[in-house]
Amino acid sequence: MRNQIRKFLRRESGAVTVDWVVLTAAVVALAGVAYTSIQTASGGVGNGVGEYLSAKQVGN
């Protein structure tokens, strides 16, 4: 019984899966931060362009 427990504790086949899960979670978190940052910055630019275009007159 002790041998089986020792063999089980020494196996590392599941460690790779844990590494991929952690890596994937980090990538998703970074993507969320980047999306939020870009969305916030582009909102101000969009408002500025809208105000500029609203102030312009069309015609002669």
Rosetta blueprint (number, residue, H / E / L):
1 M L
2 R H
3 N H
4 Q H
5 I H
6 R H
7 K H
8 F H
9 L H
10 R H
11 R L
12 E L
13 S L
14 G L
15 A H
16 V H
17 T H
18 V H
19 D H
20 W H
21 V H
22 V H
23 L H
24 T H
25 A H
26 A H
27 V H
28 V H
29 A H
30 L H
31 A H
32 G H
33 V H
34 A H
35 Y H
36 T H
37 S H
38 I H
39 Q H
40 T H
41 A H
42 S H
43 G H
44 G H
45 V H
46 G H
47 N H
48 G H
49 V H
50 G H
51 E H
52 Y H
53 L H
54 S H
55 A H
56 K L
57 Q L
58 V L
59 G L
60 N L
